[in-house]
Amino acid sequence: MAIQNNRLSPIEFEHNFADVHPPFDHAEGAVIEANRCINCYDAPCTKSCPTSIDVPLFIKQISSGNLRGSARTIFSSNIMGGACSKVCPVEKLCEGACVYNFLEEKPIAIAKLQRYATEKAIYGSWNLFERKAQVGKKVAVVGAGPAGLACAHALSLQGIDVTIFEKEAQGGGLMTYGVAAYKVTPQFCKAEVDYITSIGGIDIQYKKELGKDFSLKDLNENYDAVFLGIGVGIARSLEINGEDLEGVVDAISFIYDLRNNDYSKINVGDKVVVIGMGMTAIDAATQSKRLGAKEVTMIYRRTENEKPCTDVEYNLAKLDGCSFIWLAAPKELLGVNGKVQQLVCSKMSLGEPDASGRRSPVDTGETFTIDVDMVIKAAGQIPYKELVNTSSIENKAGRIQINANGSTNMKGIFAGGDAVNGGKEVVNAVQAGKDGAKGILVYLGFQFMV
């Protein structure tokens, strides 16, 4: 039976949800680590960053004591460099590309150094950018997530007035509402949004939802251009019997509730099963365990080698005591008196390889049953298909289609981020916002580039 989490004291909760990757505790540590960097020519770390941060430069600036310059270098490429230093899968990106990996040495702690510089700037309210004079143009941005904020900041720098319409009560998008609290705190998210908007010319209208409080037509008529950064957020259904039973929730809602409520008001089961192995699934599983669940089992229909999460995330779940069942897919949920009690799974095997060489899982016909009192669905998210279809924007199954400059088929309407790509990393969304801003500037007749 699901229990209310009043078994954790405030001190226990604070301990369980403390920063999972603590920052440098003194400047000397950051400088020592920065001095390990050999400043590669044509640096692979920079090339692997979707926002093309000049990694060797910002690290060299730290080692020479130029912390303001370091923060500016980072923010010039990625205005959400603070958030990305906490949540980016760096082992697949910059740190994974570090040449030290080929020398069988520990790669430079790029994310930790990036966090060091950006947090100093954010918490110190360093004014690193100067906005140009107003140019008499105004742009509407829908969504105050990474894509929308990056687009708004880039446009505001050039003197354009930007109004962001955000359906939630706070900005930050995924960072504020969809990431484990031990990775990034709500306090940091607010500080980062405030820092981004402190440049001026950006007005965020909260609790304003597209399709409910205003229409795309309204924006098109009242603004010189529009950028859609609405992301994705609808949890993918398992499409099996029993999904409506009490105790069956989706990971997005579970994490959202935990981010927005007192932890003691969050229900968590004793025997929790999480379906999926992506980053969101890991967050749901580890937070369930840290909230007091006795058993947390993660189920994935492919093999361990094919897991979509990073090894860092996977190891975190293992350290928290989660268990894993591979080559298994949910088949049916069974309950008593409307409450979930069992999950029936199909055993899977790997079929013949397709043209790409990947072998898809195939149902063997065998099943097994797990006793549960809570099931968290984390099988991915789908675009806001219904919302997008109410407009005339070209899309594929809800994914907005854009041209090379970020424009949609509707004049003056641009889009980027998860609403277009279906769901990638925060850093990808930031770059999409920058690309959208560049397209809008060209559309409005500006010759300079972002």
The 8 nearest C-alpha neighbors of each residue, nearest first, counted from 0:
[[1, 372, 268, 2, 269, 373, 338, 340],
 [2, 0, 268, 267, 372, 266, 373, 269],
 [3, 1, 266, 267, 268, 4, 0, 269],
 [4, 2, 266, 5, 265, 264, 267, 263],
 [3, 5, 263, 6, 266, 265, 2, 7],
 [4, 6, 263, 7, 3, 8, 264, 262],
 [5, 7, 4, 8, 291, 3, 263, 290],
 [8, 6, 5, 11, 12, 4, 9, 290],
 [7, 9, 11, 10, 12, 6, 5, 13],
 [10, 8, 12, 11, 13, 7, 14, 262],
 [9, 11, 13, 8, 12, 14, 7, 15],
 [12, 10, 14, 8, 13, 9, 7, 15],
 [11, 13, 9, 15, 14, 10, 7, 16],
 [12, 14, 10, 16, 11, 15, 17, 9],
 [13, 15, 11, 17, 12, 16, 10, 9],
 [16, 14, 12, 13, 289, 17, 11, 290],
 [17, 15, 181, 13, 14, 12, 180, 18],
 [16, 18, 14, 181, 15, 13, 19, 180],
 [17, 19, 181, 20, 21, 182, 16, 183],
 [18, 20, 181, 182, 17, 21, 16, 183],
 [21, 19, 18, 22, 182, 85, 111, 181],
 [22, 20, 18, 19, 23, 24, 111, 17],
 [23, 21, 24, 111, 20, 115, 114, 112],
 [24, 22, 25, 29, 28, 115, 21, 26],
 [23, 25, 22, 26, 28, 21, 29, 27],
 [26, 24, 27, 23, 28, 29, 22, 30],
 [27, 25, 29, 28, 30, 24, 23, 31],
 [26, 28, 30, 29, 25, 31, 32, 23],
 [29, 27, 31, 26, 30, 25, 23, 32],
 [28, 30, 32, 26, 27, 31, 33, 23],
 [29, 31, 62, 33, 27, 32, 28, 34],
 [32, 30, 28, 34, 33, 29, 27, 35],
 [33, 31, 29, 34, 35, 30, 28, 107],
 [34, 32, 30, 62, 35, 58, 31, 36],
 [33, 35, 31, 36, 32, 62, 30, 59],
 [34, 36, 33, 32, 37, 31, 107, 30],
 [37, 35, 34, 38, 33, 107, 55, 58],
 [36, 38, 39, 35, 34, 55, 40, 98],
 [39, 37, 55, 36, 40, 42, 56, 59],
 [40, 38, 42, 37, 41, 55, 43, 36],
 [39, 41, 42, 38, 43, 55, 37, 45],
 [42, 40, 39, 43, 46, 45, 44, 38],
 [41, 43, 39, 40, 44, 45, 46, 55],
 [44, 42, 46, 45, 96, 47, 41, 97],
 [45, 43, 93, 47, 96, 42, 46, 97],
 [44, 46, 48, 51, 47, 43, 53, 42],
 [45, 47, 43, 44, 48, 51, 42, 49],
 [46, 48, 44, 92, 45, 93, 43, 49],
 [47, 49, 51, 45, 50, 46, 93, 92],
 [50, 48, 51, 427, 47, 426, 430, 46],
 [49, 51, 48, 430, 52, 76, 77, 426],
 [52, 50, 48, 45, 49, 46, 53, 76],
 [51, 53, 76, 54, 45, 50, 73, 48],
 [54, 52, 56, 45, 55, 51, 57, 72],
 [53, 55, 57, 56, 52, 45, 58, 44],
 [56, 54, 38, 58, 57, 53, 59, 39],
 [57, 55, 59, 58, 54, 53, 60, 69],
 [56, 58, 69, 60, 54, 59, 55, 72],
 [59, 57, 61, 55, 60, 56, 33, 54],
 [60, 58, 62, 56, 61, 57, 55, 63],
 [59, 61, 65, 57, 63, 69, 58, 62],
 [62, 60, 58, 64, 59, 66, 63, 65],
 [61, 63, 30, 59, 33, 60, 64, 34],
 [64, 62, 60, 61, 65, 59, 30, 66],
 [63, 65, 61, 62, 66, 60, 30, 59],
 [66, 64, 60, 68, 61, 67, 63, 69],
 [65, 67, 69, 68, 61, 64, 116, 70],
 [68, 66, 70, 69, 65, 71, 120, 116],
 [67, 69, 71, 65, 66, 70, 72, 60],
 [68, 70, 57, 66, 72, 60, 67, 71],
 [71, 69, 73, 67, 116, 117, 72, 68],
 [72, 70, 68, 74, 73, 69, 75, 127],
 [71, 73, 69, 75, 70, 74, 57, 68],
 [72, 74, 70, 71, 75, 76, 52, 77],
 [73, 75, 78, 77, 71, 76, 72, 80],
 [76, 74, 72, 73, 71, 77, 78, 52],
 [75, 77, 74, 52, 73, 50, 51, 78],
 [76, 78, 74, 80, 79, 75, 73, 50],
 [77, 79, 74, 80, 149, 75, 76, 195],
 [80, 78, 77, 81, 82, 83, 74, 145],
 [79, 81, 83, 77, 78, 82, 74, 84],
 [82, 80, 117, 84, 79, 83, 114, 118],
 [83, 81, 85, 84, 79, 80, 86, 174],
 [82, 84, 80, 87, 86, 85, 81, 79],
 [83, 85, 110, 114, 81, 82, 113, 86],
 [86, 84, 83, 82, 87, 182, 183, 81],
 [87, 85, 83, 84, 88, 82, 182, 183],
 [86, 88, 83, 89, 84, 85, 424, 426],
 [89, 87, 90, 91, 86, 92, 309, 424],
 [88, 90, 92, 91, 87, 94, 93, 95],
 [89, 91, 95, 94, 88, 92, 93, 309],
 [92, 90, 95, 89, 88, 93, 94, 96],
 [91, 93, 89, 95, 47, 90, 94, 48],
 [92, 94, 44, 96, 95, 89, 47, 48],
 [95, 93, 97, 90, 89, 96, 92, 106],
 [94, 96, 90, 91, 92, 93, 97, 89],
 [95, 97, 93, 44, 94, 43, 92, 98],
 [98, 96, 94, 99, 95, 106, 44, 100],
 [97, 99, 100, 101, 96, 102, 106, 43],
 [98, 100, 102, 106, 104, 101, 97, 105],
 [101, 99, 103, 98, 102, 104, 106, 97],
 [100, 102, 99, 103, 98, 104, 97, 96],
 [101, 103, 99, 100, 104, 98, 105, 106],
 [104, 102, 100, 101, 99, 105, 106, 98],
 [105, 103, 99, 102, 100, 106, 101, 98],
 [104, 106, 99, 100, 107, 103, 108, 102],
 [107, 105, 99, 97, 100, 94, 104, 108],
 [106, 108, 109, 36, 94, 105, 97, 35],
 [109, 107, 111, 110, 106, 112, 94, 32],
 [108, 110, 112, 107, 111, 113, 94, 93],
 [111, 109, 84, 113, 112, 108, 114, 89],
 [110, 112, 114, 113, 108, 109, 115, 22],
 [113, 111, 115, 109, 114, 110, 108, 29],
 [114, 112, 110, 115, 116, 111, 84, 109],
 [113, 115, 111, 117, 84, 112, 116, 81],
 [114, 116, 112, 113, 118, 117, 111, 119],
 [117, 115, 70, 119, 113, 114, 118, 66],
 [118, 116, 120, 81, 114, 70, 119, 115],
 [119, 117, 121, 120, 115, 116, 114, 122],
 [118, 120, 117, 116, 122, 123, 121, 115],
 [121, 119, 125, 123, 117, 118, 124, 122],
 [122, 120, 118, 124, 123, 119, 194, 117],
 [121, 123, 124, 119, 120, 118, 190, 125],
 [122, 124, 120, 121, 125, 119, 118, 126],
 [125, 123, 121, 122, 120, 126, 194, 119],
 [124, 126, 120, 123, 127, 121, 67, 122],
 [125, 127, 128, 124, 129, 198, 120, 197],
 [126, 128, 125, 71, 129, 67, 70, 120],
 [129, 127, 126, 130, 198, 156, 71, 75],
 [130, 128, 131, 156, 127, 198, 126, 199],
 [129, 131, 156, 158, 157, 198, 128, 132],
 [132, 130, 158, 157, 156, 133, 129, 155],
 [131, 133, 158, 134, 130, 157, 159, 156],
 [134, 132, 158, 135, 159, 131, 160, 136],
 [133, 135, 158, 136, 159, 132, 157, 160],
 [136, 134, 133, 137, 159, 160, 158, 132],
 [137, 135, 159, 134, 160, 223, 138, 133],
 [138, 136, 160, 222, 223, 161, 159, 135],
 [137, 139, 161, 224, 222, 223, 225, 160],
 [138, 140, 225, 162, 161, 163, 222, 226],
 [141, 139, 163, 226, 225, 227, 147, 162],
 [140, 142, 164, 227, 228, 163, 229, 226],
 [141, 143, 165, 229, 228, 147, 144, 164],
 [144, 142, 170, 147, 148, 165, 171, 172],
 [143, 145, 172, 171, 147, 142, 146, 148],
 [146, 144, 148, 429, 147, 428, 149, 425],
 [147, 145, 432, 428, 429, 149, 416, 148],
 [146, 148, 143, 228, 150, 144, 142, 149],
 [147, 149, 151, 145, 150, 143, 146, 144],
 [150, 148, 432, 152, 146, 429, 151, 147],
 [149, 151, 432, 436, 147, 433, 153, 148],
 [152, 150, 148, 154, 149, 153, 155, 147],
 [153, 151, 155, 149, 154, 150, 148, 156],
 [152, 154, 150, 156, 151, 155, 436, 149],
 [155, 153, 151, 156, 157, 152, 159, 436],
 [154, 156, 159, 152, 158, 157, 153, 200],
 [157, 155, 130, 153, 154, 158, 131, 152],
 [156, 158, 155, 131, 154, 159, 130, 153],
 [159, 157, 133, 131, 132, 155, 134, 156],
 [158, 160, 155, 136, 154, 137, 157, 133],
 [161, 159, 137, 200, 155, 136, 201, 138],
 [162, 160, 201, 138, 137, 139, 200, 151],
 [161, 163, 202, 139, 201, 203, 140, 138],
 [164, 162, 140, 203, 141, 139, 204, 202],
 [163, 165, 141, 204, 207, 142, 203, 205],
 [164, 166, 205, 142, 207, 143, 167, 206],
 [165, 167, 206, 208, 207, 205, 164, 168],
 [168, 166, 206, 169, 165, 205, 170, 207],
 [167, 169, 205, 206, 166, 170, 165, 207],
 [170, 168, 167, 171, 205, 189, 175, 165],
 [169, 171, 143, 172, 144, 192, 165, 175],
 [170, 172, 144, 175, 174, 143, 188, 173],
 [171, 173, 144, 174, 175, 170, 143, 176],
 [172, 174, 177, 176, 175, 171, 178, 144],
 [175, 173, 171, 172, 178, 176, 177, 188],
 [174, 176, 171, 173, 172, 188, 185, 177],
 [177, 175, 255, 173, 174, 258, 172, 178],
 [176, 178, 173, 254, 255, 174, 175, 251],
 [179, 177, 174, 176, 180, 173, 282, 175],
 [178, 180, 282, 181, 182, 183, 177, 254],
 [181, 179, 184, 183, 182, 178, 16, 258],
 [180, 182, 16, 18, 17, 179, 19, 183],
 [183, 181, 180, 179, 18, 19, 85, 184],
 [182, 184, 180, 181, 85, 187, 185, 179],
 [183, 185, 180, 186, 187, 188, 181, 182],
 [186, 184, 188, 187, 175, 189, 183, 180],
 [187, 185, 184, 189, 188, 190, 183, 191],
 [186, 188, 190, 184, 189, 185, 191, 183],
 [189, 187, 185, 191, 186, 190, 175, 171],
 [188, 190, 192, 186, 191, 187, 193, 185],
 [191, 189, 187, 193, 188, 192, 194, 186],
 [190, 192, 194, 188, 193, 189, 187, 195],
 [191, 193, 195, 189, 194, 190, 196, 188],
 [194, 192, 190, 196, 191, 195, 197, 189],
 [193, 195, 191, 197, 192, 196, 121, 190],
 [196, 194, 192, 193, 197, 191, 198, 152],
 [195, 197, 193, 198, 194, 201, 199, 192],
 [198, 196, 194, 199, 195, 193, 201, 192],
 [197, 199, 196, 130, 195, 200, 129, 128],
 [200, 198, 197, 201, 196, 155, 130, 202],
 [199, 201, 160, 155, 161, 202, 198, 159],
 [202, 200, 161, 199, 196, 162, 160, 203],
 [201, 203, 162, 163, 161, 204, 200, 196],
 [204, 202, 163, 162, 164, 205, 201, 165],
 [203, 205, 164, 163, 165, 207, 202, 206],
 [206, 204, 165, 207, 168, 166, 167, 203],
 [207, 205, 166, 167, 168, 165, 208, 204],
 [206, 208, 166, 205, 165, 164, 212, 204],
 [209, 207, 166, 212, 211, 210, 206, 165],
 [210, 208, 213, 211, 214, 212, 207, 215],
 [209, 211, 214, 213, 212, 208, 386, 215],
 [212, 210, 209, 208, 213, 214, 207, 166],
 [211, 213, 208, 207, 209, 210, 214, 206],
 [214, 212, 209, 211, 210, 217, 208, 215],
 [215, 213, 217, 216, 210, 209, 218, 212],
 [214, 216, 218, 217, 219, 213, 390, 209],
 [215, 217, 219, 214, 218, 220, 213, 390],
 [218, 216, 214, 220, 215, 219, 221, 213],
 [219, 217, 215, 221, 220, 216, 222, 214],
 [218, 220, 216, 217, 221, 222, 215, 224],
 [219, 221, 217, 218, 222, 216, 223, 215],
 [220, 222, 218, 219, 217, 223, 216, 139],
 [223, 221, 138, 224, 137, 219, 218, 220],
 [222, 224, 138, 137, 136, 221, 411, 225],
 [225, 223, 411, 138, 222, 412, 139, 219],
 [224, 226, 139, 412, 138, 140, 413, 411],
 [225, 227, 413, 140, 414, 412, 141, 139],
 [228, 226, 414, 141, 229, 140, 413, 415],
 [227, 229, 142, 147, 141, 230, 146, 415],
 [228, 230, 142, 227, 418, 141, 231, 417],
 [231, 229, 418, 417, 228, 416, 232, 382],
 [232, 230, 382, 418, 417, 381, 383, 233],
 [231, 233, 380, 234, 381, 230, 382, 383],
 [232, 234, 380, 381, 231, 235, 382, 383],
 [235, 233, 380, 379, 232, 381, 236, 249],
 [236, 234, 380, 379, 381, 378, 233, 237],
 [235, 237, 238, 234, 378, 376, 239, 242],
 [238, 236, 239, 235, 378, 242, 376, 329],
 [239, 237, 236, 240, 242, 235, 330, 241],
 [240, 238, 331, 237, 330, 241, 242, 332],
 [239, 241, 331, 242, 332, 238, 330, 333],
 [240, 242, 332, 243, 244, 333, 331, 239],
 [243, 241, 244, 240, 247, 239, 332, 237],
 [242, 244, 241, 245, 247, 240, 337, 246],
 [245, 243, 338, 337, 241, 339, 242, 247],
 [246, 244, 338, 247, 339, 337, 243, 248],
 [245, 247, 373, 339, 244, 248, 374, 338],
 [248, 246, 374, 245, 373, 244, 375, 242],
 [249, 247, 375, 376, 246, 374, 250, 253],
 [248, 250, 376, 375, 251, 252, 377, 253],
 [249, 251, 253, 377, 252, 376, 375, 283],
 [250, 252, 254, 253, 249, 255, 177, 234],
 [251, 253, 255, 250, 254, 249, 256, 248],
 [252, 254, 250, 256, 251, 255, 249, 257],
 [253, 255, 257, 251, 256, 252, 177, 250],
 [256, 254, 252, 176, 258, 257, 253, 177],
 [257, 255, 259, 253, 258, 254, 260, 252],
 [256, 258, 254, 255, 259, 260, 262, 253],
 [259, 257, 255, 256, 260, 176, 254, 180],
 [260, 258, 256, 257, 255, 261, 176, 254],
 [261, 259, 257, 256, 262, 258, 264, 265],
 [260, 262, 263, 264, 259, 257, 265, 258],
 [261, 263, 264, 265, 260, 257, 4, 12],
 [264, 262, 4, 5, 261, 265, 3, 7],
 [263, 265, 262, 261, 3, 266, 4, 260],
 [266, 264, 262, 263, 4, 3, 257, 267],
 [267, 265, 3, 2, 4, 1, 264, 268],
 [268, 266, 1, 2, 292, 3, 287, 265],
 [269, 267, 1, 373, 270, 372, 271, 292],
 [268, 270, 292, 293, 271, 294, 1, 372],
 [271, 269, 294, 371, 268, 372, 295, 293],
 [270, 272, 295, 373, 268, 374, 371, 294],
 [271, 273, 296, 374, 295, 297, 375, 373],
 [272, 274, 375, 297, 374, 376, 296, 284],
 [275, 273, 298, 376, 377, 297, 375, 378],
 [274, 276, 378, 377, 299, 280, 298, 277],
 [277, 275, 280, 306, 299, 308, 307, 281],
 [276, 278, 308, 280, 307, 279, 275, 281],
 [277, 279, 281, 308, 280, 282, 276, 312],
 [278, 280, 282, 281, 277, 283, 377, 250],
 [279, 281, 377, 283, 277, 276, 278, 282],
 [282, 280, 284, 278, 279, 283, 285, 277],
 [281, 283, 279, 285, 280, 179, 284, 286],
 [284, 282, 280, 286, 281, 285, 250, 287],
 [285, 283, 281, 287, 286, 282, 280, 273],
 [284, 286, 288, 282, 287, 316, 283, 281],
 [285, 287, 289, 288, 283, 284, 282, 290],
 [288, 286, 290, 284, 285, 289, 292, 283],
 [289, 287, 292, 285, 291, 286, 290, 284],
 [288, 290, 286, 291, 287, 15, 285, 292],
 [291, 289, 287, 288, 286, 292, 4, 267],
 [290, 292, 288, 289, 293, 287, 4, 7],
 [291, 293, 269, 288, 294, 287, 268, 290],
 [294, 292, 269, 270, 291, 295, 288, 268],
 [295, 293, 270, 292, 271, 269, 296, 321],
 [296, 294, 271, 321, 272, 270, 322, 284],
 [295, 297, 322, 272, 323, 321, 273, 271],
 [296, 298, 273, 323, 272, 274, 322, 324],
 [299, 297, 324, 274, 275, 323, 325, 273],
 [300, 298, 325, 275, 301, 327, 326, 276],
 [299, 301, 326, 327, 328, 325, 360, 347],
 [302, 300, 326, 299, 325, 360, 305, 303],
 [301, 303, 305, 304, 325, 326, 306, 300],
 [302, 304, 305, 306, 325, 301, 299, 326],
 [303, 305, 302, 306, 301, 307, 325, 310],
 [306, 304, 302, 303, 301, 307, 308, 276],
 [305, 307, 303, 308, 304, 276, 302, 301],
 [308, 306, 277, 276, 305, 309, 278, 304],
 [309, 307, 277, 278, 306, 276, 312, 313],
 [308, 310, 312, 311, 313, 307, 88, 90],
 [309, 311, 313, 312, 314, 308, 315, 90],
 [310, 312, 314, 309, 313, 315, 90, 308],
 [313, 311, 315, 309, 310, 314, 308, 316],
 [314, 312, 310, 316, 315, 311, 309, 317],
 [315, 313, 317, 311, 316, 312, 310, 318],
 [314, 316, 312, 318, 313, 317, 319, 311],
 [317, 315, 319, 313, 314, 318, 321, 285],
 [316, 318, 314, 320, 321, 319, 315, 313],
 [319, 317, 315, 320, 316, 314, 321, 313],
 [318, 320, 316, 317, 321, 315, 285, 288],
 [319, 321, 317, 318, 322, 316, 288, 295],
 [322, 320, 295, 317, 316, 296, 319, 323],
 [321, 323, 296, 297, 295, 320, 317, 324],
 [324, 322, 297, 296, 298, 325, 321, 299],
 [323, 325, 298, 297, 299, 327, 326, 322],
 [324, 326, 299, 302, 327, 300, 301, 298],
 [327, 325, 300, 301, 347, 302, 299, 346],
 [326, 328, 300, 346, 347, 325, 345, 299],
 [327, 329, 300, 345, 344, 330, 299, 346],
 [330, 328, 344, 331, 343, 345, 327, 342],
 [329, 331, 344, 343, 345, 239, 328, 332],
 [332, 330, 343, 240, 239, 342, 329, 241],
 [331, 333, 241, 342, 341, 240, 343, 242],
 [334, 332, 341, 339, 340, 241, 342, 331],
 [335, 333, 339, 340, 338, 337, 341, 336],
 [334, 336, 337, 338, 339, 340, 333, 244],
 [337, 335, 338, 334, 339, 244, 245, 340],
 [336, 338, 335, 244, 334, 245, 339, 243],
 [339, 337, 245, 334, 244, 335, 336, 246],
 [338, 340, 334, 244, 372, 246, 333, 245],
 [341, 339, 334, 371, 372, 370, 333, 338],
 [342, 340, 370, 333, 371, 369, 332, 339],
 [341, 343, 332, 369, 368, 331, 333, 344],
 [342, 344, 368, 331, 330, 367, 332, 329],
 [345, 343, 329, 330, 328, 366, 367, 327],
 [344, 346, 366, 328, 327, 365, 330, 347],
 [345, 347, 327, 365, 366, 363, 326, 362],
 [348, 346, 362, 326, 361, 327, 363, 360],
 [347, 349, 361, 360, 326, 363, 350, 362],
 [348, 350, 360, 358, 359, 361, 351, 347],
 [351, 349, 358, 359, 361, 360, 348, 352],
 [350, 352, 358, 353, 349, 359, 357, 356],
 [353, 351, 358, 356, 357, 350, 354, 359],
 [352, 354, 356, 355, 357, 358, 351, 359],
 [355, 353, 356, 352, 357, 358, 351, 359],
 [356, 354, 353, 357, 352, 358, 359, 351],
 [355, 357, 352, 353, 354, 358, 351, 359],
 [358, 356, 352, 353, 355, 359, 354, 351],
 [357, 359, 352, 350, 351, 349, 353, 356],
 [358, 360, 350, 349, 357, 361, 352, 351],
 [361, 359, 349, 348, 347, 350, 301, 358],
 [360, 362, 348, 347, 350, 349, 363, 359],
 [361, 363, 347, 364, 346, 345, 348, 360],
 [364, 362, 347, 365, 346, 361, 348, 345],
 [363, 365, 362, 366, 345, 346, 347, 361],
 [366, 364, 363, 346, 345, 367, 362, 347],
 [367, 365, 345, 344, 346, 364, 343, 368],
 [366, 368, 344, 343, 345, 369, 365, 346],
 [367, 369, 343, 342, 344, 341, 370, 366],
 [370, 368, 342, 341, 371, 343, 367, 344],
 [371, 369, 341, 340, 342, 368, 372, 270],
 [372, 370, 340, 270, 341, 373, 271, 369],
 [371, 373, 0, 340, 270, 268, 339, 1],
 [374, 372, 246, 271, 268, 371, 247, 270],
 [373, 375, 247, 272, 271, 273, 246, 248],
 [376, 374, 273, 248, 249, 250, 247, 272],
 [375, 377, 249, 274, 250, 378, 273, 248],
 [378, 376, 275, 280, 250, 274, 379, 249],
 [379, 377, 275, 376, 235, 274, 380, 237],
 [378, 380, 377, 235, 234, 381, 275, 277],
 [381, 379, 234, 235, 233, 232, 231, 382],
 [380, 382, 233, 235, 231, 234, 232, 383],
 [383, 381, 231, 397, 384, 398, 418, 421],
 [382, 384, 386, 385, 397, 231, 387, 381],
 [383, 385, 397, 387, 382, 386, 388, 396],
 [384, 386, 388, 387, 383, 389, 397, 382],
 [387, 385, 383, 384, 388, 389, 210, 390],
 [388, 386, 384, 389, 385, 390, 397, 383],
 [389, 387, 385, 390, 386, 384, 391, 397],
 [390, 388, 387, 386, 385, 391, 210, 392],
 [391, 389, 388, 392, 387, 215, 386, 216],
 [390, 392, 393, 389, 388, 409, 387, 408],
 [393, 391, 390, 408, 394, 409, 407, 387],
 [392, 394, 400, 399, 408, 391, 407, 395],
 [395, 393, 399, 400, 398, 397, 392, 396],
 [394, 396, 398, 397, 399, 400, 393, 384],
 [397, 395, 398, 384, 394, 382, 399, 381],
 [398, 396, 384, 382, 395, 394, 383, 387],
 [399, 397, 419, 395, 394, 396, 418, 382],
 [398, 400, 394, 419, 418, 397, 393, 401],
 [399, 401, 394, 393, 407, 398, 419, 395],
 [402, 400, 407, 406, 405, 399, 403, 414],
 [401, 403, 405, 406, 404, 407, 400, 408],
 [402, 404, 405, 401, 406, 438, 434, 407],
 [405, 403, 438, 402, 406, 435, 434, 437],
 [406, 404, 435, 402, 401, 413, 403, 414],
 [407, 405, 413, 401, 402, 404, 412, 414],
 [406, 408, 401, 409, 413, 412, 400, 402],
 [407, 409, 393, 392, 410, 406, 401, 412],
 [410, 408, 407, 412, 411, 392, 391, 406],
 [409, 411, 412, 408, 407, 406, 224, 413],
 [410, 412, 224, 225, 409, 413, 223, 406],
 [411, 413, 225, 409, 410, 407, 406, 226],
 [414, 412, 406, 226, 407, 405, 225, 227],
 [415, 413, 227, 226, 405, 228, 406, 435],
 [416, 414, 431, 419, 228, 432, 418, 435],
 [415, 417, 428, 431, 418, 146, 419, 228],
 [416, 418, 422, 230, 421, 420, 419, 231],
 [419, 417, 230, 416, 398, 231, 421, 229],
 [418, 420, 399, 398, 417, 415, 416, 421],
 [421, 419, 417, 422, 418, 416, 398, 423],
 [422, 420, 417, 419, 418, 398, 382, 231],
 [421, 423, 417, 420, 231, 424, 418, 416],
 [422, 424, 417, 427, 425, 420, 421, 428],
 [425, 423, 427, 426, 428, 422, 87, 88],
 [424, 426, 428, 427, 429, 145, 83, 423],
 [425, 427, 429, 424, 428, 83, 49, 430],
 [428, 426, 430, 424, 425, 429, 49, 431],
 [427, 429, 416, 146, 431, 425, 426, 430],
 [430, 428, 146, 426, 432, 145, 431, 427],
 [429, 431, 433, 427, 432, 50, 428, 434],
 [432, 430, 428, 434, 415, 416, 429, 433],
 [433, 431, 146, 150, 149, 435, 429, 430],
 [432, 434, 430, 436, 150, 435, 431, 149],
 [435, 433, 431, 437, 432, 436, 430, 438],
 [434, 436, 432, 405, 438, 433, 437, 431],
 [437, 435, 439, 150, 433, 438, 434, 154],
 [436, 438, 434, 440, 435, 439, 449, 448],
 [439, 437, 404, 435, 441, 436, 440, 405],
 [438, 440, 442, 436, 441, 437, 443, 435],
 [441, 439, 443, 437, 445, 442, 438, 436],
 [440, 442, 444, 445, 438, 443, 439, 446],
 [443, 441, 439, 440, 444, 438, 445, 411],
 [444, 442, 440, 441, 445, 439, 223, 224],
 [445, 443, 441, 442, 440, 446, 439, 447],
 [446, 444, 441, 440, 447, 443, 442, 448],
 [445, 447, 441, 444, 448, 440, 443, 442],
 [448, 446, 445, 449, 440, 441, 437, 157],
 [447, 449, 437, 446, 440, 445, 441, 438],
 [448, 437, 153, 447, 433, 436, 434, 154]]
